[in-house]
């Protein structure tokens, strides 16, 4: 029986693991892959304390920091994924893809999310070669360039506003004539002289040589196809939280994110907490995930010590 099981090896899970070990909680960290979503980024420039680092190097550093605490109070179970969650009154059971189930007094879910992928010809080929799913990670690499943003929800418009600070032009493609983003954010983007919005625009192909050189799109009303010359494509068509393994064991929102108390990060079951991109938090970034996980860990520690 562990004091704590943490599921996930990104910034949230690794941060919580280090804190748990330092507090001498008997902890198991279940990791399928180290690093989280930034693992594929070529240059992460907003990980605090490190001006520039590749996603692969960030993942390596996270693992090394956790490894430094491996021992009496911290066990790493990897490469394994959690497959089922069974919360009970006196404990939580986590079933794994290999090895027997593990039992714990408390569980912290940091299994993260994955970007909804753009599925058109060329998208996979030019992923991380001009096509990216993280403006916070990769945006500054496209300074003074013409770029496109696919998706017109709040995430899309927030990405556009971020890019407008340093990109030459930003062209947004929206599949319909209406926006899913709030009106204030839309208005702020529309007033910028370097912002262009294409309505009823459906991306059909990503073009490039070594890197992206353009994006083909179709007007869904007329059927006419056009070419948009850009050097960068930012895809913001939603996140898919990695919560399939949880089933109905916890309360989730309509898109599958775990609902948590923003003060403590406790989920709907009193022995389960969650942090990072797997939750219904308003913002999702590496630094936020790490901070939220530490906040959750502090609450877990106090909860275990009270019982």
C-alpha positions in Angstrom: 0.0 0.0 0.0 1.5 3.3 -1.1 0.8 6.7 0.5 0.6 8.2 -3.0 0.5 7.0 -6.6 1.1 9.6 -9.3 0.1 8.8 -12.9 2.0 10.8 -15.6 5.6 11.8 -16.4 5.3 15.3 -17.6 6.0 18.6 -15.7 3.1 18.0 -13.4 3.8 14.4 -12.4 7.6 14.9 -12.1 7.2 18.0 -9.9 4.8 16.2 -7.6 7.1 13.2 -7.4 10.0 15.3 -6.3 8.0 17.1 -3.6 6.4 13.8 -2.4 9.8 12.2 -2.0 11.1 15.2 -0.1 8.1 14.9 2.2 8.9 11.2 2.7 5.6 9.9 1.3 5.8 6.3 0.1 5.2 7.1 -3.6 5.0 5.3 -6.9 5.3 7.3 -10.1 3.7 5.6 -13.1 5.2 6.8 -16.3 4.3 5.8 -19.9 6.5 8.5 -21.5 8.6 11.3 -19.9 8.1 14.9 -20.8 4.5 15.5 -21.7 3.3 17.3 -24.8 6.5 19.4 -25.1 8.5 16.2 -25.9 8.1 16.9 -29.6 9.0 20.6 -29.5 12.3 21.5 -31.0 12.8 24.6 -28.9 11.0 25.4 -25.6 11.7 29.0 -24.6 9.3 29.5 -21.7 10.4 26.8 -19.2 11.3 29.1 -16.3 15.0 29.2 -15.5 16.0 27.8 -18.9 16.0 30.3 -21.8 16.0 27.6 -24.5 15.7 23.8 -24.4 14.5 21.1 -26.7 11.5 19.1 -25.7 13.6 15.9 -25.6 16.2 17.6 -23.4 13.4 18.9 -21.1 12.1 15.3 -20.8 15.6 14.0 -20.0 16.0 16.7 -17.3 12.7 15.9 -15.7 13.5 12.2 -15.5 17.0 13.0 -14.1 15.5 15.2 -11.4 13.1 12.4 -10.4 15.8 9.7 -10.6 17.8 11.7 -8.0 15.1 11.0 -5.5 14.5 7.4 -6.4 14.8 5.1 -3.4 13.1 4.3 -0.1 10.3 6.8 -0.7 10.0 7.0 -4.4 9.5 4.1 -6.9 9.3 4.6 -10.6 7.1 2.2 -12.6 7.9 2.6 -16.3 7.3 2.3 -19.1 3.7 1.4 -18.1 0.4 3.1 -18.6 -2.6 3.2 -16.2 -5.6 1.3 -17.6 -8.3 1.5 -15.0 -9.1 3.5 -11.8 -11.1 1.9 -9.0 -11.6 4.4 -6.1 -12.8 3.0 -2.8 -13.7 4.5 0.6 -10.4 3.4 2.2 -8.0 3.2 -0.8 -7.6 3.7 -4.5 -6.7 0.8 -6.9 -4.9 1.6 -10.2 -4.7 -1.2 -12.8 -1.6 -1.1 -15.1 -0.9 -2.2 -18.7 1.6 -4.7 -17.2 2.2 -6.0 -13.7 -0.4 -6.3 -11.1 -2.7 -3.5 -9.8 -1.3 -1.1 -7.2 -3.1 0.3 -4.1 -2.7 3.7 -2.6 -4.1 5.9 0.1 -4.1 8.9 -2.4 -3.9 9.3 -6.1 -2.7 12.2 -8.2 -3.7 12.1 -11.8 -1.3 14.0 -14.1 -1.8 11.9 -17.3 -2.0 15.1 -19.4 -3.6 15.6 -22.8 -2.8 15.3 -26.4 -3.4 17.9 -29.1 -6.2 17.1 -31.6 -4.2 16.6 -34.8 -4.8 18.3 -38.1 -5.6 15.5 -40.5 -4.9 16.7 -44.0 -2.2 15.7 -46.5 1.2 17.1 -45.4 0.2 17.7 -41.8 2.1 14.8 -40.4 5.0 15.2 -42.7 5.6 18.8 -41.6 4.8 18.4 -37.9 7.6 20.3 -36.1 8.9 21.5 -39.5 6.7 24.7 -39.5 3.5 23.1 -38.3 3.2 23.2 -34.5 0.6 22.7 -31.8 2.2 25.0 -29.2 2.5 28.7 -29.7 3.9 29.3 -26.2 6.7 26.8 -27.0 7.4 27.6 -30.7 5.9 31.0 -31.5 9.0 33.1 -31.1 10.8 31.0 -33.7 8.5 32.5 -36.3 9.3 36.2 -35.6 8.8 38.4 -38.7 7.2 35.6 -40.7 3.8 35.1 -42.2 1.9 32.5 -40.2 -1.5 30.8 -40.1 -3.7 29.8 -37.2 -6.2 27.0 -37.7 -9.1 27.2 -35.2 -11.2 30.1 -34.0 -12.0 29.2 -30.4 -10.5 31.1 -27.4 -7.3 29.1 -27.8 -7.0 30.0 -31.4 -7.6 33.7 -30.8 -5.2 33.8 -27.8 -2.6 32.2 -30.0 -3.2 34.8 -32.7 -2.8 37.6 -30.2 0.4 36.1 -29.0 1.8 35.7 -32.5 0.8 39.3 -33.5 3.4 40.6 -31.1 6.2 39.4 -33.3 5.0 37.8 -36.5 4.7 39.7 -39.8 1.1 38.6 -40.4 -1.3 36.2 -38.9 -4.1 34.6 -40.9 -6.8 32.7 -39.1 -8.9 30.0 -40.7 -12.4 29.4 -39.3 -14.6 26.6 -40.7 -17.8 28.6 -40.2 -19.0 32.2 -40.1 -19.2 32.4 -36.3 -16.6 32.3 -33.6 -16.5 30.1 -30.5 -14.3 32.6 -28.7 -15.5 35.4 -26.4 -16.3 38.7 -28.1 -13.6 40.7 -26.3 -10.8 38.4 -27.5 -12.2 38.4 -31.0 -12.4 42.2 -31.1 -8.8 42.6 -29.8 -7.5 40.4 -32.6 -9.7 42.0 -35.3 -8.4 45.5 -34.6 -4.8 44.5 -35.2 -3.6 45.7 -38.7 -1.6 42.5 -39.3 -4.5 40.2 -38.6 -6.7 38.5 -41.3 -9.6 36.1 -40.8 -10.8 33.7 -43.4 -14.4 32.5 -42.8 -15.8 29.2 -44.1 -12.2 28.1 -44.6 -11.3 24.5 -44.5 -7.6 23.5 -44.6 -7.0 20.9 -47.3 -3.2 20.4 -47.6 0.1 21.5 -46.0 2.8 22.3 -48.5 6.5 22.5 -48.0 10.0 21.6 -49.0 12.3 21.2 -46.0 9.9 23.3 -44.0 6.4 24.6 -44.5 5.9 26.9 -47.4 2.1 27.2 -47.6 -1.4 26.0 -46.7 -4.1 25.1 -49.2 -7.6 25.8 -48.1 -11.1 25.5 -49.5 -14.0 27.9 -49.3 -16.8 25.6 -48.0 -19.5 27.8 -49.6 -18.1 28.2 -53.1 -15.8 25.1 -53.2 -13.0 27.3 -54.5 -9.5 26.2 -53.3 -6.7 28.8 -52.7 -3.1 28.8 -51.6 -2.0 30.7 -48.5 1.8 31.3 -48.5 3.0 30.9 -44.9 6.1 29.7 -43.1 4.3 28.7 -39.9 1.0 26.9 -39.2 -0.3 26.9 -35.6 -3.1 24.3 -35.0 -5.6 25.1 -32.2 -8.4 22.7 -32.8 -8.7 21.4 -29.3 -7.1 19.2 -26.7 -8.0 15.6 -25.9 -7.4 14.8 -22.2 -5.9 11.4 -21.5 -8.7 10.3 -19.3 -10.1 7.3 -21.1 -8.6 5.0 -18.5 -10.6 6.7 -15.7 -14.0 5.8 -17.1 -16.8 7.1 -14.9 -14.8 6.9 -11.7 -14.4 10.6 -11.5 -16.6 13.6 -12.5 -15.5 15.0 -15.8 -16.7 17.9 -18.0 -18.2 17.3 -21.5 -14.7 17.1 -23.2 -13.4 14.6 -20.7 -11.3 16.8 -18.4 -11.3 16.0 -14.7 -13.2 18.5 -12.7 -11.1 19.8 -9.7 -11.4 22.3 -6.9 -9.1 25.1 -8.2 -7.8 25.8 -4.6 -6.8 22.2 -3.7 -7.0 20.3 -7.0 -9.0 17.6 -5.4 -11.3 15.7 -7.8 -14.8 14.4 -7.1 -13.5 11.4 -5.0 -11.9 12.4 -1.7 -8.8 10.3 -2.3 -8.1 11.6 -5.8 -6.5 14.8 -7.0 -5.6 15.9 -10.5 -3.3 18.6 -12.0 -2.1 19.8 -15.4 -3.7 19.4 -18.8 -5.9 16.6 -17.7 -8.0 19.0 -15.6 -10.7 21.5 -16.4 -8.4 24.4 -15.5 -8.7 27.6 -17.5 -5.1 27.7 -18.7 -2.7 24.8 -19.6 1.1 25.3 -19.9 4.2 23.5 -18.6 4.8 26.0 -15.8 1.2 26.0 -14.8 1.0 22.2 -14.7 4.1 22.0 -12.4 2.7 24.7 -10.1 -0.7 23.1 -9.9 0.8 19.7 -9.2 2.8 21.1 -6.3 -0.3 22.7 -4.9 -2.1 19.4 -5.2 0.8 17.6 -3.5 0.7 20.0 -0.5 -3.0 19.3 -0.1 -2.4 15.6 -0.4 0.3 15.7 2.3 -1.9 17.6 4.7 -4.8 15.3 4.0 -2.7 12.2 4.7 -1.3 13.6 7.9 -4.8 14.5 9.2 -6.0 10.9 8.7 
